[in-house]
Amino acid sequence: MKVHAKVFKYGNDVNTDEIIPARYLNTSDPDELALHCMEDIDKEFIKKMKKGDIIVAGKNFGCGSSREHAPIAIKAAGVSCVIAESFARIFYRNSINIGLPIFESPQAAQEINDGDEIEVDPNEGWIINITRDKKYTIKPLPPFIQEIIQSDGLMPWVKKKYMEVNKE
């Protein structure tokens, strides 16, 4: 899954309420959540972003509540991956569970700017900032997490594994 896209950059401690405001939690429809993704921190985000774009942020991205709505909104909005200095642990797990690729890279997160064009290759373990001609390494995700993401989330992955084991 190599990605080449534009960056939307945010700071430290972006919480789940900023990712998807609580006033929209009366729905679990991904398309409806996507319409309001990031609106309390960036009112124009959903209008500016294009499918495949990337979010880059500082430390503790996804802090706050444990709701899955936040990574669902990001994925449904068309964001291809999130790169941050660090992630709140529950957000990290929820992202993997729904098949949203996320990568920790403190140096890349600090040096990549809003609007930069970057390329990410998680299988090879690198990020290239095309705008600034700079390359960063990322720790590749373990193979089983790569499988979960490629399966579009934990539940489809479990179903696939179940079907493999129960072939006739």
Phi and psi in radians as a Rosetta constraint file:
Dihedral C 1 N 2 CA 2 C 2 CIRCULARHARMONIC -1.494 0.35
Dihedral N 2 CA 2 C 2 N 3 CIRCULARHARMONIC 2.362 0.35
Dihedral C 2 N 3 CA 3 C 3 CIRCULARHARMONIC -2.172 0.35
Dihedral N 3 CA 3 C 3 N 4 CIRCULARHARMONIC 2.401 0.35
Dihedral C 3 N 4 CA 4 C 4 CIRCULARHARMONIC -2.292 0.35
Dihedral N 4 CA 4 C 4 N 5 CIRCULARHARMONIC 2.004 0.35
Dihedral C 4 N 5 CA 5 C 5 CIRCULARHARMONIC -2.831 0.35
Dihedral N 5 CA 5 C 5 N 6 CIRCULARHARMONIC 3.080 0.35
Dihedral C 5 N 6 CA 6 C 6 CIRCULARHARMONIC -1.527 0.35
Dihedral N 6 CA 6 C 6 N 7 CIRCULARHARMONIC 2.638 0.35
Dihedral C 6 N 7 CA 7 C 7 CIRCULARHARMONIC -1.784 0.35
Dihedral N 7 CA 7 C 7 N 8 CIRCULARHARMONIC 2.420 0.35
Dihedral C 7 N 8 CA 8 C 8 CIRCULARHARMONIC -1.948 0.35
Dihedral N 8 CA 8 C 8 N 9 CIRCULARHARMONIC 2.075 0.35
Dihedral C 8 N 9 CA 9 C 9 CIRCULARHARMONIC -1.862 0.35
Dihedral N 9 CA 9 C 9 N 10 CIRCULARHARMONIC 2.362 0.35
Dihedral C 9 N 10 CA 10 C 10 CIRCULARHARMONIC -2.317 0.35
Dihedral N 10 CA 10 C 10 N 11 CIRCULARHARMONIC 2.904 0.35
Dihedral C 10 N 11 CA 11 C 11 CIRCULARHARMONIC -1.548 0.35
Dihedral N 11 CA 11 C 11 N 12 CIRCULARHARMONIC -2.668 0.35
Dihedral C 11 N 12 CA 12 C 12 CIRCULARHARMONIC -1.423 0.35
Dihedral N 12 CA 12 C 12 N 13 CIRCULARHARMONIC 2.732 0.35
Dihedral C 12 N 13 CA 13 C 13 CIRCULARHARMONIC 0.995 0.35
Dihedral N 13 CA 13 C 13 N 14 CIRCULARHARMONIC 0.674 0.35
Dihedral C 13 N 14 CA 14 C 14 CIRCULARHARMONIC -1.227 0.35
Dihedral N 14 CA 14 C 14 N 15 CIRCULARHARMONIC 2.028 0.35
Dihedral C 14 N 15 CA 15 C 15 CIRCULARHARMONIC -1.679 0.35
Dihedral N 15 CA 15 C 15 N 16 CIRCULARHARMONIC 2.933 0.35
Dihedral C 15 N 16 CA 16 C 16 CIRCULARHARMONIC -1.108 0.35
Dihedral N 16 CA 16 C 16 N 17 CIRCULARHARMONIC -0.459 0.35
Dihedral C 16 N 17 CA 17 C 17 CIRCULARHARMONIC -1.265 0.35
Dihedral N 17 CA 17 C 17 N 18 CIRCULARHARMONIC -0.477 0.35
Dihedral C 17 N 18 CA 18 C 18 CIRCULARHARMONIC -1.395 0.35
Dihedral N 18 CA 18 C 18 N 19 CIRCULARHARMONIC -0.557 0.35
Dihedral C 18 N 19 CA 19 C 19 CIRCULARHARMONIC -1.207 0.35
Dihedral N 19 CA 19 C 19 N 20 CIRCULARHARMONIC -0.846 0.35
Dihedral C 19 N 20 CA 20 C 20 CIRCULARHARMONIC -2.476 0.35
Dihedral N 20 CA 20 C 20 N 21 CIRCULARHARMONIC 1.849 0.35
Dihedral C 20 N 21 CA 21 C 21 CIRCULARHARMONIC -0.990 0.35
Dihedral N 21 CA 21 C 21 N 22 CIRCULARHARMONIC 2.495 0.35
Dihedral C 21 N 22 CA 22 C 22 CIRCULARHARMONIC -0.990 0.35
Dihedral N 22 CA 22 C 22 N 23 CIRCULARHARMONIC -0.467 0.35
Dihedral C 22 N 23 CA 23 C 23 CIRCULARHARMONIC -1.127 0.35
Dihedral N 23 CA 23 C 23 N 24 CIRCULARHARMONIC -0.232 0.35
Dihedral C 23 N 24 CA 24 C 24 CIRCULARHARMONIC -1.813 0.35
Dihedral N 24 CA 24 C 24 N 25 CIRCULARHARMONIC 0.148 0.35
Dihedral C 24 N 25 CA 25 C 25 CIRCULARHARMONIC -1.431 0.35
Dihedral N 25 CA 25 C 25 N 26 CIRCULARHARMONIC 0.124 0.35
Dihedral C 25 N 26 CA 26 C 26 CIRCULARHARMONIC -1.407 0.35
Dihedral N 26 CA 26 C 26 N 27 CIRCULARHARMONIC 0.042 0.35
Dihedral C 26 N 27 CA 27 C 27 CIRCULARHARMONIC -2.272 0.35
Dihedral N 27 CA 27 C 27 N 28 CIRCULARHARMONIC 2.660 0.35
Dihedral C 27 N 28 CA 28 C 28 CIRCULARHARMONIC -2.051 0.35
Dihedral N 28 CA 28 C 28 N 29 CIRCULARHARMONIC 0.182 0.35
Dihedral C 28 N 29 CA 29 C 29 CIRCULARHARMONIC -1.234 0.35
Dihedral N 29 CA 29 C 29 N 30 CIRCULARHARMONIC 2.011 0.35
Dihedral C 29 N 30 CA 30 C 30 CIRCULARHARMONIC -0.976 0.35
Dihedral N 30 CA 30 C 30 N 31 CIRCULARHARMONIC -0.678 0.35
Dihedral C 30 N 31 CA 31 C 31 CIRCULARHARMONIC -1.137 0.35
Dihedral N 31 CA 31 C 31 N 32 CIRCULARHARMONIC -0.678 0.35
Dihedral C 31 N 32 CA 32 C 32 CIRCULARHARMONIC -1.210 0.35
Dihedral N 32 CA 32 C 32 N 33 CIRCULARHARMONIC -0.738 0.35
Dihedral C 32 N 33 CA 33 C 33 CIRCULARHARMONIC -1.068 0.35
Dihedral N 33 CA 33 C 33 N 34 CIRCULARHARMONIC -0.691 0.35
Dihedral C 33 N 34 CA 34 C 34 CIRCULARHARMONIC -1.038 0.35
Dihedral N 34 CA 34 C 34 N 35 CIRCULARHARMONIC -0.621 0.35
Dihedral C 34 N 35 CA 35 C 35 CIRCULARHARMONIC -1.080 0.35
Dihedral N 35 CA 35 C 35 N 36 CIRCULARHARMONIC -0.381 0.35
Dihedral C 35 N 36 CA 36 C 36 CIRCULARHARMONIC -2.010 0.35
Dihedral N 36 CA 36 C 36 N 37 CIRCULARHARMONIC 0.165 0.35
Dihedral C 36 N 37 CA 37 C 37 CIRCULARHARMONIC -1.045 0.35
Dihedral N 37 CA 37 C 37 N 38 CIRCULARHARMONIC 2.226 0.35
Dihedral C 37 N 38 CA 38 C 38 CIRCULARHARMONIC 1.161 0.35
Dihedral N 38 CA 38 C 38 N 39 CIRCULARHARMONIC 0.160 0.35
Dihedral C 38 N 39 CA 39 C 39 CIRCULARHARMONIC -1.151 0.35
Dihedral N 39 CA 39 C 39 N 40 CIRCULARHARMONIC -0.446 0.35
Dihedral C 39 N 40 CA 40 C 40 CIRCULARHARMONIC -1.432 0.35
Dihedral N 40 CA 40 C 40 N 41 CIRCULARHARMONIC -0.202 0.35
Dihedral C 40 N 41 CA 41 C 41 CIRCULARHARMONIC -1.933 0.35
Dihedral N 41 CA 41 C 41 N 42 CIRCULARHARMONIC -0.405 0.35
Dihedral C 41 N 42 CA 42 C 42 CIRCULARHARMONIC -2.680 0.35
Dihedral N 42 CA 42 C 42 N 43 CIRCULARHARMONIC 1.551 0.35
Dihedral C 42 N 43 CA 43 C 43 CIRCULARHARMONIC -0.951 0.35
Dihedral N 43 CA 43 C 43 N 44 CIRCULARHARMONIC -0.515 0.35
Dihedral C 43 N 44 CA 44 C 44 CIRCULARHARMONIC -1.691 0.35
Dihedral N 44 CA 44 C 44 N 45 CIRCULARHARMONIC 0.046 0.35
Dihedral C 44 N 45 CA 45 C 45 CIRCULARHARMONIC -0.866 0.35
Dihedral N 45 CA 45 C 45 N 46 CIRCULARHARMONIC -0.963 0.35
Dihedral C 45 N 46 CA 46 C 46 CIRCULARHARMONIC -1.157 0.35
Dihedral N 46 CA 46 C 46 N 47 CIRCULARHARMONIC -0.456 0.35
Dihedral C 46 N 47 CA 47 C 47 CIRCULARHARMONIC -1.397 0.35
Dihedral N 47 CA 47 C 47 N 48 CIRCULARHARMONIC -0.563 0.35
Dihedral C 47 N 48 CA 48 C 48 CIRCULARHARMONIC -1.478 0.35
Dihedral N 48 CA 48 C 48 N 49 CIRCULARHARMONIC -0.611 0.35
Dihedral C 48 N 49 CA 49 C 49 CIRCULARHARMONIC -1.333 0.35
Dihedral N 49 CA 49 C 49 N 50 CIRCULARHARMONIC 2.658 0.35
Dihedral C 49 N 50 CA 50 C 50 CIRCULARHARMONIC -2.045 0.35
Dihedral N 50 CA 50 C 50 N 51 CIRCULARHARMONIC 2.626 0.35
Dihedral C 50 N 51 CA 51 C 51 CIRCULARHARMONIC -0.896 0.35
Dihedral N 51 CA 51 C 51 N 52 CIRCULARHARMONIC 2.247 0.35
Dihedral C 51 N 52 CA 52 C 52 CIRCULARHARMONIC 1.770 0.35
Dihedral N 52 CA 52 C 52 N 53 CIRCULARHARMONIC -0.234 0.35
Dihedral C 52 N 53 CA 53 C 53 CIRCULARHARMONIC -1.072 0.35
Dihedral N 53 CA 53 C 53 N 54 CIRCULARHARMONIC 2.929 0.35
Dihedral C 53 N 54 CA 54 C 54 CIRCULARHARMONIC -2.171 0.35
Dihedral N 54 CA 54 C 54 N 55 CIRCULARHARMONIC 2.450 0.35
Dihedral C 54 N 55 CA 55 C 55 CIRCULARHARMONIC -1.721 0.35
Dihedral N 55 CA 55 C 55 N 56 CIRCULARHARMONIC 2.302 0.35
Dihedral C 55 N 56 CA 56 C 56 CIRCULARHARMONIC -2.126 0.35
Dihedral N 56 CA 56 C 56 N 57 CIRCULARHARMONIC 2.363 0.35
Dihedral C 56 N 57 CA 57 C 57 CIRCULARHARMONIC -2.528 0.35
Dihedral N 57 CA 57 C 57 N 58 CIRCULARHARMONIC 3.026 0.35
Dihedral C 57 N 58 CA 58 C 58 CIRCULARHARMONIC -1.437 0.35
Dihedral N 58 CA 58 C 58 N 59 CIRCULARHARMONIC -2.447 0.35
Dihedral C 58 N 59 CA 59 C 59 CIRCULARHARMONIC -1.410 0.35
Dihedral N 59 CA 59 C 59 N 60 CIRCULARHARMONIC 2.611 0.35
Dihedral C 59 N 60 CA 60 C 60 CIRCULARHARMONIC 1.103 0.35
Dihedral N 60 CA 60 C 60 N 61 CIRCULARHARMONIC 0.651 0.35
Dihedral C 60 N 61 CA 61 C 61 CIRCULARHARMONIC -1.112 0.35
Dihedral N 61 CA 61 C 61 N 62 CIRCULARHARMONIC 2.337 0.35
Dihedral C 61 N 62 CA 62 C 62 CIRCULARHARMONIC 1.491 0.35
Dihedral N 62 CA 62 C 62 N 63 CIRCULARHARMONIC 0.340 0.35
Dihedral C 62 N 63 CA 63 C 63 CIRCULARHARMONIC -1.228 0.35
Dihedral N 63 CA 63 C 63 N 64 CIRCULARHARMONIC 2.947 0.35
Dihedral C 63 N 64 CA 64 C 64 CIRCULARHARMONIC 1.896 0.35
Dihedral N 64 CA 64 C 64 N 65 CIRCULARHARMONIC -2.396 0.35
Dihedral C 64 N 65 CA 65 C 65 CIRCULARHARMONIC -1.255 0.35
Dihedral N 65 CA 65 C 65 N 66 CIRCULARHARMONIC 2.933 0.35
Dihedral C 65 N 66 CA 66 C 66 CIRCULARHARMONIC -1.646 0.35
Dihedral N 66 CA 66 C 66 N 67 CIRCULARHARMONIC 0.201 0.35
Dihedral C 66 N 67 CA 67 C 67 CIRCULARHARMONIC -1.086 0.35
Dihedral N 67 CA 67 C 67 N 68 CIRCULARHARMONIC 2.447 0.35
Dihedral C 67 N 68 CA 68 C 68 CIRCULARHARMONIC -1.345 0.35
Dihedral N 68 CA 68 C 68 N 69 CIRCULARHARMONIC -0.213 0.35
Dihedral C 68 N 69 CA 69 C 69 CIRCULARHARMONIC -0.984 0.35
Dihedral N 69 CA 69 C 69 N 70 CIRCULARHARMONIC -0.588 0.35
Dihedral C 69 N 70 CA 70 C 70 CIRCULARHARMONIC -1.122 0.35
Dihedral N 70 CA 70 C 70 N 71 CIRCULARHARMONIC -0.995 0.35
Dihedral C 70 N 71 CA 71 C 71 CIRCULARHARMONIC -1.156 0.35
Dihedral N 71 CA 71 C 71 N 72 CIRCULARHARMONIC -0.518 0.35
Dihedral C 71 N 72 CA 72 C 72 CIRCULARHARMONIC -1.095 0.35
Dihedral N 72 CA 72 C 72 N 73 CIRCULARHARMONIC -0.773 0.35
Dihedral C 72 N 73 CA 73 C 73 CIRCULARHARMONIC -1.074 0.35
Dihedral N 73 CA 73 C 73 N 74 CIRCULARHARMONIC -0.748 0.35
Dihedral C 73 N 74 CA 74 C 74 CIRCULARHARMONIC -1.101 0.35
Dihedral N 74 CA 74 C 74 N 75 CIRCULARHARMONIC -0.850 0.35
Dihedral C 74 N 75 CA 75 C 75 CIRCULARHARMONIC -1.129 0.35
Dihedral N 75 CA 75 C 75 N 76 CIRCULARHARMONIC -0.788 0.35
Dihedral C 75 N 76 CA 76 C 76 CIRCULARHARMONIC -1.142 0.35
Dihedral N 76 CA 76 C 76 N 77 CIRCULARHARMONIC -0.485 0.35
Dihedral C 76 N 77 CA 77 C 77 CIRCULARHARMONIC -1.223 0.35
Dihedral N 77 CA 77 C 77 N 78 CIRCULARHARMONIC -0.284 0.35
Dihedral C 77 N 78 CA 78 C 78 CIRCULARHARMONIC 1.811 0.35
Dihedral N 78 CA 78 C 78 N 79 CIRCULARHARMONIC 0.129 0.35
Dihedral C 78 N 79 CA 79 C 79 CIRCULARHARMONIC -1.163 0.35
Dihedral N 79 CA 79 C 79 N 80 CIRCULARHARMONIC 2.279 0.35
Dihedral C 79 N 80 CA 80 C 80 CIRCULARHARMONIC -1.406 0.35
Dihedral N 80 CA 80 C 80 N 81 CIRCULARHARMONIC -0.550 0.35
Dihedral C 80 N 81 CA 81 C 81 CIRCULARHARMONIC -2.924 0.35
Dihedral N 81 CA 81 C 81 N 82 CIRCULARHARMONIC 2.888 0.35
Dihedral C 81 N 82 CA 82 C 82 CIRCULARHARMONIC -2.152 0.35
Dihedral N 82 CA 82 C 82 N 83 CIRCULARHARMONIC 2.330 0.35
Dihedral C 82 N 83 CA 83 C 83 CIRCULARHARMONIC -2.076 0.35
Dihedral N 83 CA 83 C 83 N 84 CIRCULARHARMONIC 2.296 0.35
Dihedral C 83 N 84 CA 84 C 84 CIRCULARHARMONIC -2.558 0.35
Dihedral N 84 CA 84 C 84 N 85 CIRCULARHARMONIC 2.883 0.35
Dihedral C 84 N 85 CA 85 C 85 CIRCULARHARMONIC -1.103 0.35
Dihedral N 85 CA 85 C 85 N 86 CIRCULARHARMONIC -0.741 0.35
Dihedral C 85 N 86 CA 86 C 86 CIRCULARHARMONIC -2.785 0.35
Dihedral N 86 CA 86 C 86 N 87 CIRCULARHARMONIC 2.823 0.35
Dihedral C 86 N 87 CA 87 C 87 CIRCULARHARMONIC -2.144 0.35
Dihedral N 87 CA 87 C 87 N 88 CIRCULARHARMONIC 2.591 0.35
Dihedral C 87 N 88 CA 88 C 88 CIRCULARHARMONIC -1.098 0.35
Dihedral N 88 CA 88 C 88 N 89 CIRCULARHARMONIC 2.392 0.35
Dihedral C 88 N 89 CA 89 C 89 CIRCULARHARMONIC -1.042 0.35
Dihedral N 89 CA 89 C 89 N 90 CIRCULARHARMONIC -0.725 0.35
Dihedral C 89 N 90 CA 90 C 90 CIRCULARHARMONIC -1.175 0.35
Dihedral N 90 CA 90 C 90 N 91 CIRCULARHARMONIC -0.714 0.35
Dihedral C 90 N 91 CA 91 C 91 CIRCULARHARMONIC -1.058 0.35
Dihedral N 91 CA 91 C 91 N 92 CIRCULARHARMONIC -0.738 0.35
Dihedral C 91 N 92 CA 92 C 92 CIRCULARHARMONIC -0.988 0.35
Dihedral N 92 CA 92 C 92 N 93 CIRCULARHARMONIC -0.880 0.35
Dihedral C 92 N 93 CA 93 C 93 CIRCULARHARMONIC -1.159 0.35
Dihedral N 93 CA 93 C 93 N 94 CIRCULARHARMONIC -0.737 0.35
Dihedral C 93 N 94 CA 94 C 94 CIRCULARHARMONIC -1.077 0.35
Dihedral N 94 CA 94 C 94 N 95 CIRCULARHARMONIC -0.654 0.35
Dihedral C 94 N 95 CA 95 C 95 CIRCULARHARMONIC -1.110 0.35
Dihedral N 95 CA 95 C 95 N 96 CIRCULARHARMONIC -0.826 0.35
Dihedral C 95 N 96 CA 96 C 96 CIRCULARHARMONIC -1.067 0.35
Dihedral N 96 CA 96 C 96 N 97 CIRCULARHARMONIC -0.755 0.35
Dihedral C 96 N 97 CA 97 C 97 CIRCULARHARMONIC -1.020 0.35
Dihedral N 97 CA 97 C 97 N 98 CIRCULARHARMONIC -0.561 0.35
Dihedral C 97 N 98 CA 98 C 98 CIRCULARHARMONIC -1.753 0.35
Dihedral N 98 CA 98 C 98 N 99 CIRCULARHARMONIC 0.021 0.35
Dihedral C 98 N 99 CA 99 C 99 CIRCULARHARMONIC 1.493 0.35
Dihedral N 99 CA 99 C 99 N 100 CIRCULARHARMONIC 0.449 0.35
Dihedral C 99 N 100 CA 100 C 100 CIRCULARHARMONIC -1.644 0.35
Dihedral N 100 CA 100 C 100 N 101 CIRCULARHARMONIC 2.020 0.35
Dihedral C 100 N 101 CA 101 C 101 CIRCULARHARMONIC -1.204 0.35
Dihedral N 101 CA 101 C 101 N 102 CIRCULARHARMONIC 2.273 0.35
Dihedral C 101 N 102 CA 102 C 102 CIRCULARHARMONIC -2.351 0.35
Dihedral N 102 CA 102 C 102 N 103 CIRCULARHARMONIC 2.505 0.35
Dihedral C 102 N 103 CA 103 C 103 CIRCULARHARMONIC -2.398 0.35
Dihedral N 103 CA 103 C 103 N 104 CIRCULARHARMONIC 2.364 0.35
Dihedral C 103 N 104 CA 104 C 104 CIRCULARHARMONIC -1.668 0.35
Dihedral N 104 CA 104 C 104 N 105 CIRCULARHARMONIC 2.195 0.35
Dihedral C 104 N 105 CA 105 C 105 CIRCULARHARMONIC -2.699 0.35
Dihedral N 105 CA 105 C 105 N 106 CIRCULARHARMONIC 1.581 0.35
Dihedral C 105 N 106 CA 106 C 106 CIRCULARHARMONIC -0.943 0.35
Dihedral N 106 CA 106 C 106 N 107 CIRCULARHARMONIC -0.787 0.35
Dihedral C 106 N 107 CA 107 C 107 CIRCULARHARMONIC -1.150 0.35
Dihedral N 107 CA 107 C 107 N 108 CIRCULARHARMONIC -0.809 0.35
Dihedral C 107 N 108 CA 108 C 108 CIRCULARHARMONIC -1.083 0.35
Dihedral N 108 CA 108 C 108 N 109 CIRCULARHARMONIC -0.765 0.35
Dihedral C 108 N 109 CA 109 C 109 CIRCULARHARMONIC -1.081 0.35
Dihedral N 109 CA 109 C 109 N 110 CIRCULARHARMONIC -0.616 0.35
Dihedral C 109 N 110 CA 110 C 110 CIRCULARHARMONIC -1.318 0.35
Dihedral N 110 CA 110 C 110 N 111 CIRCULARHARMONIC -0.622 0.35
Dihedral C 110 N 111 CA 111 C 111 CIRCULARHARMONIC -1.686 0.35
Dihedral N 111 CA 111 C 111 N 112 CIRCULARHARMONIC -0.383 0.35
Dihedral C 111 N 112 CA 112 C 112 CIRCULARHARMONIC -1.353 0.35
Dihedral N 112 CA 112 C 112 N 113 CIRCULARHARMONIC 2.389 0.35
Dihedral C 112 N 113 CA 113 C 113 CIRCULARHARMONIC -1.919 0.35
Dihedral N 113 CA 113 C 113 N 114 CIRCULARHARMONIC 2.816 0.35
Dihedral C 113 N 114 CA 114 C 114 CIRCULARHARMONIC -0.989 0.35
Dihedral N 114 CA 114 C 114 N 115 CIRCULARHARMONIC 2.297 0.35
Dihedral C 114 N 115 CA 115 C 115 CIRCULARHARMONIC 1.556 0.35
Dihedral N 115 CA 115 C 115 N 116 CIRCULARHARMONIC -0.207 0.35
Dihedral C 115 N 116 CA 116 C 116 CIRCULARHARMONIC -1.080 0.35
Dihedral N 116 CA 116 C 116 N 117 CIRCULARHARMONIC 2.656 0.35
Dihedral C 116 N 117 CA 117 C 117 CIRCULARHARMONIC -1.790 0.35
Dihedral N 117 CA 117 C 117 N 118 CIRCULARHARMONIC 2.199 0.35
Dihedral C 117 N 118 CA 118 C 118 CIRCULARHARMONIC -2.285 0.35
Dihedral N 118 CA 118 C 118 N 119 CIRCULARHARMONIC 2.843 0.35
Dihedral C 118 N 119 CA 119 C 119 CIRCULARHARMONIC -2.218 0.35
Dihedral N 119 CA 119 C 119 N 120 CIRCULARHARMONIC 2.358 0.35
Dihedral C 119 N 120 CA 120 C 120 CIRCULARHARMONIC -2.148 0.35
Dihedral N 120 CA 120 C 120 N 121 CIRCULARHARMONIC 2.263 0.35
Dihedral C 120 N 121 CA 121 C 121 CIRCULARHARMONIC -2.228 0.35
Dihedral N 121 CA 121 C 121 N 122 CIRCULARHARMONIC 1.619 0.35
Dihedral C 121 N 122 CA 122 C 122 CIRCULARHARMONIC -1.175 0.35
Dihedral N 122 CA 122 C 122 N 123 CIRCULARHARMONIC -0.459 0.35
Dihedral C 122 N 123 CA 123 C 123 CIRCULARHARMONIC -1.220 0.35
Dihedral N 123 CA 123 C 123 N 124 CIRCULARHARMONIC -0.650 0.35
Dihedral C 123 N 124 CA 124 C 124 CIRCULARHARMONIC -1.522 0.35
Dihedral N 124 CA 124 C 124 N 125 CIRCULARHARMONIC -0.343 0.35
Dihedral C 124 N 125 CA 125 C 125 CIRCULARHARMONIC 1.477 0.35
Dihedral N 125 CA 125 C 125 N 126 CIRCULARHARMONIC 0.711 0.35
Dihedral C 125 N 126 CA 126 C 126 CIRCULARHARMONIC -2.531 0.35
Dihedral N 126 CA 126 C 126 N 127 CIRCULARHARMONIC 2.779 0.35
Dihedral C 126 N 127 CA 127 C 127 CIRCULARHARMONIC -2.228 0.35
Dihedral N 127 CA 127 C 127 N 128 CIRCULARHARMONIC 2.326 0.35
Dihedral C 127 N 128 CA 128 C 128 CIRCULARHARMONIC -2.022 0.35
Dihedral N 128 CA 128 C 128 N 129 CIRCULARHARMONIC 2.188 0.35
Dihedral C 128 N 129 CA 129 C 129 CIRCULARHARMONIC -1.546 0.35
Dihedral N 129 CA 129 C 129 N 130 CIRCULARHARMONIC 1.755 0.35
Dihedral C 129 N 130 CA 130 C 130 CIRCULARHARMONIC -1.144 0.35
Dihedral N 130 CA 130 C 130 N 131 CIRCULARHARMONIC -0.665 0.35
Dihedral C 130 N 131 CA 131 C 131 CIRCULARHARMONIC -1.058 0.35
Dihedral N 131 CA 131 C 131 N 132 CIRCULARHARMONIC -0.696 0.35
Dihedral C 131 N 132 CA 132 C 132 CIRCULARHARMONIC -1.897 0.35
Dihedral N 132 CA 132 C 132 N 133 CIRCULARHARMONIC 0.056 0.35
Dihedral C 132 N 133 CA 133 C 133 CIRCULARHARMONIC 0.913 0.35
Dihedral N 133 CA 133 C 133 N 134 CIRCULARHARMONIC 0.977 0.35
Dihedral C 133 N 134 CA 134 C 134 CIRCULARHARMONIC -2.365 0.35
Dihedral N 134 CA 134 C 134 N 135 CIRCULARHARMONIC 2.482 0.35
Dihedral C 134 N 135 CA 135 C 135 CIRCULARHARMONIC -2.054 0.35
Dihedral N 135 CA 135 C 135 N 136 CIRCULARHARMONIC 2.440 0.35
Dihedral C 135 N 136 CA 136 C 136 CIRCULARHARMONIC -2.232 0.35
Dihedral N 136 CA 136 C 136 N 137 CIRCULARHARMONIC 2.663 0.35
Dihedral C 136 N 137 CA 137 C 137 CIRCULARHARMONIC -1.740 0.35
Dihedral N 137 CA 137 C 137 N 138 CIRCULARHARMONIC 2.596 0.35
Dihedral C 137 N 138 CA 138 C 138 CIRCULARHARMONIC -2.230 0.35
Dihedral N 138 CA 138 C 138 N 139 CIRCULARHARMONIC 2.609 0.35
Dihedral C 138 N 139 CA 139 C 139 CIRCULARHARMONIC -1.315 0.35
Dihedral N 139 CA 139 C 139 N 140 CIRCULARHARMONIC 2.076 0.35
Dihedral C 139 N 140 CA 140 C 140 CIRCULARHARMONIC -1.041 0.35
Dihedral N 140 CA 140 C 140 N 141 CIRCULARHARMONIC 2.543 0.35
Dihedral C 140 N 141 CA 141 C 141 CIRCULARHARMONIC -1.216 0.35
Dihedral N 141 CA 141 C 141 N 142 CIRCULARHARMONIC 2.554 0.35
Dihedral C 141 N 142 CA 142 C 142 CIRCULARHARMONIC -0.992 0.35
Dihedral N 142 CA 142 C 142 N 143 CIRCULARHARMONIC 2.624 0.35
Dihedral C 142 N 143 CA 143 C 143 CIRCULARHARMONIC -0.920 0.35
Dihedral N 143 CA 143 C 143 N 144 CIRCULARHARMONIC -0.698 0.35
Dihedral C 143 N 144 CA 144 C 144 CIRCULARHARMONIC -1.195 0.35
Dihedral N 144 CA 144 C 144 N 145 CIRCULARHARMONIC -0.549 0.35
Dihedral C 144 N 145 CA 145 C 145 CIRCULARHARMONIC -1.273 0.35
Dihedral N 145 CA 145 C 145 N 146 CIRCULARHARMONIC -0.651 0.35
Dihedral C 145 N 146 CA 146 C 146 CIRCULARHARMONIC -1.042 0.35
Dihedral N 146 CA 146 C 146 N 147 CIRCULARHARMONIC -0.703 0.35
Dihedral C 146 N 147 CA 147 C 147 CIRCULARHARMONIC -1.105 0.35
Dihedral N 147 CA 147 C 147 N 148 CIRCULARHARMONIC -0.739 0.35
Dihedral C 147 N 148 CA 148 C 148 CIRCULARHARMONIC -1.074 0.35
Dihedral N 148 CA 148 C 148 N 149 CIRCULARHARMONIC -0.794 0.35
Dihedral C 148 N 149 CA 149 C 149 CIRCULARHARMONIC -1.136 0.35
Dihedral N 149 CA 149 C 149 N 150 CIRCULARHARMONIC -0.765 0.35
Dihedral C 149 N 150 CA 150 C 150 CIRCULARHARMONIC -1.139 0.35
Dihedral N 150 CA 150 C 150 N 151 CIRCULARHARMONIC -0.440 0.35
Dihedral C 150 N 151 CA 151 C 151 CIRCULARHARMONIC -1.482 0.35
Dihedral N 151 CA 151 C 151 N 152 CIRCULARHARMONIC -0.024 0.35
Dihedral C 151 N 152 CA 152 C 152 CIRCULARHARMONIC 1.316 0.35
Dihedral N 152 CA 152 C 152 N 153 CIRCULARHARMONIC 0.464 0.35
Dihedral C 152 N 153 CA 153 C 153 CIRCULARHARMONIC 2.264 0.35
Dihedral N 153 CA 153 C 153 N 154 CIRCULARHARMONIC 2.990 0.35
Dihedral C 153 N 154 CA 154 C 154 CIRCULARHARMONIC -1.137 0.35
Dihedral N 154 CA 154 C 154 N 155 CIRCULARHARMONIC -0.806 0.35
Dihedral C 154 N 155 CA 155 C 155 CIRCULARHARMONIC -1.109 0.35
Dihedral N 155 CA 155 C 155 N 156 CIRCULARHARMONIC -0.810 0.35
Dihedral C 155 N 156 CA 156 C 156 CIRCULARHARMONIC -1.082 0.35
Dihedral N 156 CA 156 C 156 N 157 CIRCULARHARMONIC -0.607 0.35
Dihedral C 156 N 157 CA 157 C 157 CIRCULARHARMONIC -1.136 0.35
Dihedral N 157 CA 157 C 157 N 158 CIRCULARHARMONIC -0.775 0.35
Dihedral C 157 N 158 CA 158 C 158 CIRCULARHARMONIC -1.079 0.35
Dihedral N 158 CA 158 C 158 N 159 CIRCULARHARMONIC -0.773 0.35
Dihedral C 158 N 159 CA 159 C 159 CIRCULARHARMONIC -1.046 0.35
Dihedral N 159 CA 159 C 159 N 160 CIRCULARHARMONIC -0.765 0.35
Dihedral C 159 N 160 CA 160 C 160 CIRCULARHARMONIC -1.069 0.35
Dihedral N 160 CA 160 C 160 N 161 CIRCULARHARMONIC -0.804 0.35
Dihedral C 160 N 161 CA 161 C 161 CIRCULARHARMONIC -1.110 0.35
Dihedral N 161 CA 161 C 161 N 162 CIRCULARHARMONIC -0.708 0.35
Dihedral C 161 N 162 CA 162 C 162 CIRCULARHARMONIC -1.064 0.35
Dihedral N 162 CA 162 C 162 N 163 CIRCULARHARMONIC -0.789 0.35
Dihedral C 162 N 163 CA 163 C 163 CIRCULARHARMONIC -1.121 0.35
Dihedral N 163 CA 163 C 163 N 164 CIRCULARHARMONIC -0.643 0.35
Dihedral C 163 N 164 CA 164 C 164 CIRCULARHARMONIC -1.118 0.35
Dihedral N 164 CA 164 C 164 N 165 CIRCULARHARMONIC -0.722 0.35
Dihedral C 164 N 165 CA 165 C 165 CIRCULARHARMONIC -1.269 0.35
Dihedral N 165 CA 165 C 165 N 166 CIRCULARHARMONIC -0.560 0.35
Dihedral C 165 N 166 CA 166 C 166 CIRCULARHARMONIC -1.807 0.35
Dihedral N 166 CA 166 C 166 N 167 CIRCULARHARMONIC 0.453 0.35
Dihedral C 166 N 167 CA 167 C 167 CIRCULARHARMONIC -1.116 0.35
Dihedral N 167 CA 167 C 167 N 168 CIRCULARHARMONIC 2.594 0.35
